[in-house]
Amino acid sequence: MASIHRVNRVRELLLRELSDIVSRLKDPRIGMVTVVDTGISRDLKYATMYVSVLGSETQKQETLAALESARGFMRREIARRISLRFVPELRIEYDETGERAARITELLDGLHGRQHE
């Protein structure tokens, strides 16, 4: 098992490199996507890339499908850019934090408006 310090360092490296790799992908299905965070297992064998996508539900699905199809390429790029004994298996997950925050703000604004009536 890797130390907590090493796991955090690798996670930060992955975040930086995956953000750069995703920004350079040429697939036309990829819309406005941001790599929000990464997670990595304690043994450094599995990594999760959390992404946020701007656009309609269809655009989100197309972007996620394009990212899924580019997983092998992204893993090879990670292997080329970061010196690791094992390159982690990559999972991609959609991060809904921004949407949830916007919805909560909308609800709070609605409550605030009712109080002044």
Phi, psi and omega in degrees: 000141178278154178290159178303320180299315180294317179301315179295320178296315179294321179300316179294319176298315179299317179301312181296312183290318179295323176301316179293316181298313181298321180294339182262357180295141186260000183296124182293343179285343182279119180265217179281097183241142178231132173278110186278319184197168172226153174230152180217142180290161184298329180271004177065020182264341182228133179232146176239131177254120180262124184238153174239138183233129175271138177134187181287171179299322178296316179297322178297314181297318178296318180296315179297321178295319178295319178295320177300317181289341180265004183303317180298316178298315181296322179294318177297321178296319177300317180299323181286325187269328185242132179277101179230149177296315177234134176275126185294147170295139186252129172246150180239128179229143178280133180258117183265010185304314181298317180294318179296320179296318179296319179294318178296318178299317179299315179296317179295320177298323177295319177294319180297320179295323180291327182293332183271001181277000000 
